[in-house]
């Protein structure tokens, strides 16, 4: 289990520290999680968390731009950063005897990141180009439109990369203020997993981070998405010749009792997934959506997705209609399959296979020290470590009745947001 040999403590400045000693390989992984993502952004400042994440790769006076990357490479390690809706994280995986390099750098850029005017403008260009590149993918555009329609009030309405108008307006001062507000010890979780000695590592973390000043409590996120009372529809047209359908339903938080039945339902519909940033997917050919839509030649691809989140996120269904098949025909077939689950439930063999495959995907996505560091930090930020500790037990406790109940509860016509992408007629 990921929680074996785990020590959790908190420094005087509020930094939460998780250390897991494991000697399976002579490597160690360090993760620093900040409780900030697009969930914390206000209109006019969308994309600022992702932009700040980029800026922290520009170096500090002590580690000029590129110096740390070169040091990690010379040491035989890897490093990266990710911004999500709920959190921002950075990690380094190194030979265990070099892990102090990660502690030294992460504690330095927690307080000494540089926001040079020229670098800010250069990164504005990079992020705008990143967004423009994504806009060339019509499924990405459809997903953005559906997400924005599904969330009218909550900040999950905004894309993590931000709206273009905000990316053009955000200033250097905005970026630094965001950094000073959220990149503080009392808003962070430090995780070390690997071939280390727990007591020695706690002393090193204290030495690296203990003297950093805490910040004021970050502004709370108070907004709550109101219940959806009416179906919402998006119709997007374009020159791309591949049609798409996207369905989204309001889901639940990772901590909600219905989370695990919905995970099993996701696996029944389109196969089990790993759910983490390193997660993959299993074989879909025996899944409900594959049999109902792909084997019947109504679609060339059909999948679903549901991931753990701090606030209720979306349960989504994605379909690529087969050439010449009308969107409405595919939608009717999909809805008939969902109504079948609501009416008749799932078979015992489907349930057992979905649970077994989901357990396997979870195991695959948490085997290395890097993956374990991810899951420990993620769980601490999003739900709490007891959620991770009880993962397999709660998954195993899901019954066929639970799956039928959540399908009937959450997949109603009034709660769906439907997106169609239709290629424009050839002239």
N, C-alpha and C positions, 0 to 999 in steps of 0.2 A: 504493500500500500504506500501511496505517496506520503501519507502522514506518519509512517513509522520513523522513529528517530528524529522527530521534528521538535525544534525548540522555538517558541514564540515569545518575544519580549518587546518592550517599548522603551526607547531612550527618553531622557528627560525633556528633550525638545519635541517629543511627539512622534518621532519616526518609529513606525512599526517594523520589527525585524523578524524574519522567518529564516531559520537555518536548519537544513536537513543534511545530516552526515550520511554518506553512502560511498562505499569503497569499491563499487563495481568496475570503475575505470579511473585512470589517473587524470581526470578532468573535473572542472568545476564551472558552474554557470551562475552569473550574477545578474539579477533583474532588479530594476527600480521602477516601480509603478507610481504614477501620479493620478490622483482622483480628479481627472479633468479630461473632457472630450467634447464632442460637438453637443452633447447633452447640456453642457454648461454655458453655451453661447447664446447671446441675444441677437435679435434682428439688427443688421448693420455690421455685425462682427462675425458672421458665420465663416468657418474655415480658419479662424485664428488659432485654434488649438493645433491643428495640423501644421500651420505655418510656423508656430513656435517650435514644434518638434523638429522641423527642418532647420531652424536657426541654431538649435543646440548642437548641430553637427559642424557649425562654423568655428568652433574652438573657443578657447579662453586665453587670457594673457599667458597663462602657464603652459597651456597646450594649444599653440597656434593651429589654424585651420589645416587639417590633414595630418597633424603630428600624431594624434592618438590612433587614427586608422592605421598609420604605418607601424606604430608600436604593436598594435594587436596583430597585424599581419606578420611582423617579425617573430612574435611569440607563438605563432601557429594557431591563432584563435579566430573567432568570427564575432561580429557585432552588428546590431541593427536597432531600429526604432519603429514603433507602430502607434498610430493614433486611431482610436475607435470612437464610437458614440459615448462610451462610459469612462474611458481611461486613456492615458498615454503611457507607453512603456519603452524602456531601453534595456538591451541585454548584451552581455559579453560572455562567451563560452571560451575558456582558455585551459591550457595545461594547469593542473591544480596549483603548482608552485608559482604560477604567474597571476593568480586571481587578484592579488593585491593591486595590480595595475587597474583593474576595473573599478575597485573601490575608490582609488585615488582620483580617477578621472570623473566618475559619477558624482562624487562629493564636491569636486571642483566646479563642474558645470551646473550643479544645483544652485550655486550662488554667484558664479563669475562668468556666465555666458555673455557673449558680446553681440550687440545689435548695431553693427556698423551700417551706416546709411547706404553705402554702395552694395553691401551684401544683402540688405533688406530688399533693395530694388531688384537685384539679380534674382533673388528667390521669388519675388513677385512674378517675374517673367517665367521662371521654372514652373510655378504652381499653376499659373494661367495656361501654360502650354500643356501641363498635365491634365487640366480640366478639358481643354479643347481636344486633346487626344481622346479622352473618354467620350466626349460628345460625338465622335465619329462612329461610335458603336450605338446602334439604335436601341438595342436591348438595355444598355445603360441609361439612355434617355428615357425609355419607357419606365424603367425601375425608379428613376428619380421622380418622374411625374406621379407614379402610383404612390410612392412613399409620401410625397408632399400632399397628395389628396387624402391618404389614409390618416395622416396626423394633421389636424387643423390647428391645434393649440400647443401641443408638446413640442419641445425642441428636437425630437427625433424627426420632425418635419424637414429639417435642414440636412443637406448632404454634408458628410464629414469634410469634404474638400472645400465646401463653401459655395455660395452663390457668386457669380462673376462680378456683379456690381459691388459686393462687399470686398472681394479680393482687390478690386481697383481702388477702394476707398480706405482700407486699413492702413494706418500709419506706423512708423517705427515706434512712436510713443505708445500706441495701442498694444503692440506686440510685447514691449518691455513691461507694461503694466500687467498684462495677462500672465507673463512669466513670474513677476514678483508676487502675484496674487496666489497662484496655484502651485508653483514649483518650490514648495517649502517642506521641511522635514515633517511637520505635523499633517501634511496632506499627501504623504508618500508611504510606500511599503517597500522595504528592501528585502530581497530574497537571495539566499545562497544555497545551492544544492551541489553536492559532489564530494570529492575525495579530500575532505578537510576535517580538522578537529574542531568540534563545536565550540569549546571554550576559547581556543585560540582565535577562531573566526569572530566570535562576539567581541573579543578585545580589539581586533582589527577594525570592525565596524564602528565601535565606540570611538576609536582613535580618528577614523576618517570622517565620521558624521556627527559625533557627539557635541562638538563645539559650534556647529552651525546654528544660527538663531532661528527660532520658530517664527512663523508668520501669523497674522491674524486669521481667525476662522474664515475659510472661503465662503462666498455668498451661497446660501442654500438654493437648490432647485425646487421651487414651490409649485410649478405648473403641473397640472394633472389633466391628461386628455379626457374629455367627457365621453360618455358612452356613445357609440355610433348607432344612430337610429334609422339611417336610410342608406341604401346602396349608393355607391359613388362609381362613376364610370369615366374612363379616359380613352379617347380615340386619337392616336398619333399616326400621322402619315409621313412617308418619306420615300426617298429614291432606292433605298436598300431593298433587295428583292426577297429577303427572308421574312416571313410573317411571324408574329409572336403573340402569345396571350400570357397575361400575368394576373393572378388573383392574390389578394392580400386580406388577411383577417386579423383583427386585434388579438394578440395573445396574452400571455401572463409574464410576470417576472420570473427570474430563475428560482426565487425563493418560494413561489406559490406552490401549494400542494398539487395543482394540476400540471405543473411543468413536466414531470416525468411521464404521465400518460400522454401528453402531447408529443414528447420525444418519441415514444413508442409508435404513436400514430404516424409521425413523420417517417419512421422506418418502414411501417407497413405500406405507406403510400409509395415510397421511392427508394427504399434501402437505407441502411444505417449510415450515419456520418460521424466523423471524429469530433466536430463542433469547435475545436480550438483553432488557432491560427495555423497550426501544423496538421490539422485533421484532414482526412481523406474521405472517400466514400467506397462502399462495397458494390457488389453486383446488384443491378436493379431489375434484372430480367424476370424475376418471380414476383416483383412488386405489383401492387394494385394498379398504379398509373401506367406502368409499362404494358401490362396485359390489356387494360381497357382502351388505351389510346395508341400505343405503338404497334402491338401485335395486330390490332384491328386496322392498321394502316391509316388511322386518322391523324397521327402525329409521327414525327421523326425523333422527337425527344419529349420527355415529360418528367419533371422532377419537383421536389418540394424542399423547403428549408425552414428550419426553426432553431434559433440559437439562444443561449442564456443571455439575459440582459438585466440591468439594474431596474429599469422601469418596463412596463409591458411593451413588448416589441411585436413585430408582425410574424405570422405564420403565412408563408408564401407558397404558391404553386406556379410553376413556369412550364409553358408548353410551346413547342414549335410545330405548328400544323404541317402536315404533309402537303406537297405541291397539289394545288387544285382543290384542297379541302377548305370549305368555308369556316370562318371563325365561329359562327354560331353553332355549326354542327359539332365542332370540337368542344365548345363550351357546354352544350347540352349533354354530351357524353361524359364529360368530366363531372358535371353536376349530378348526373344519374349515379355515378360511382360514389360520390360523397353521400348522396341520399341513401344508397344501399348500406353504407357503413353505419349511418345514423339509425336506419331502420332495423338492420339485421346484425350489426356488430361485426366483429372479426372472428375468424376461426381460431381454435386453440393452437394449431400448427403455425399460423401466421404470427400469433402473439409470441410464441416461444422462439421462433426464428428471429423476429424483430428484436426481442430482448437479448438473445444470444449474440447477434451481430452487433448490436449497439455496445454491449460489453466488450466485444473484441475491438471495435473501433476506439473505444475509450482506452483500452490497454495499449493499442498501437500509438495513440497520441500522447501517451504519458510514460513511455519507456525510457527515454534518454534523460540525462540531467537537465538539458535545455528545456525539454518538454515539461518536466516536473516543475522547474522554476516558473514556467509560464502558468501552469495550472494553480500553483500555490498562490502566486500574486493575484491572478485573475479572481480566484475564489475569495480571497481576503477582501478585495475591493468590491466585488459585485454582490456576494451573498454571505460570506463567512466560511471559515474552514470546516465547520460542521457539515455544510452542504457537500463539500468534496469528500469528507470522511464517510458520509452516508450515501454516496452516489450509487454504488452497486446494490446496496440493500434496498434503496427506494426504487430503483429501476426494476429489481426482481419482484417487488411487491405489486407492480402494476398488473391489473386483471383485465380480461376482455371487457368486463362491464365498465371499468374505468375508461377504456379507449372509446367505447360506444358513447359513454356519457359526455366526454369532452368533445367528441365529434358533433354530437347533437347540440351541445351548449354553444360552441364557438363558431361552427360553420353554418350560419344562417344567412339567408339572402340579405337581410337588413344590415349585416355586419361586414359585407364583402365590398372591397374596392377592386374593380375590374379594369384592366388595361388591355387594349387591343393596339397592336401595331399593324397597319395595313399598308403594303407597298402601293405607291401611286401608280395609276395605269400608265403603261408605256405609251408615249406619244407617237 
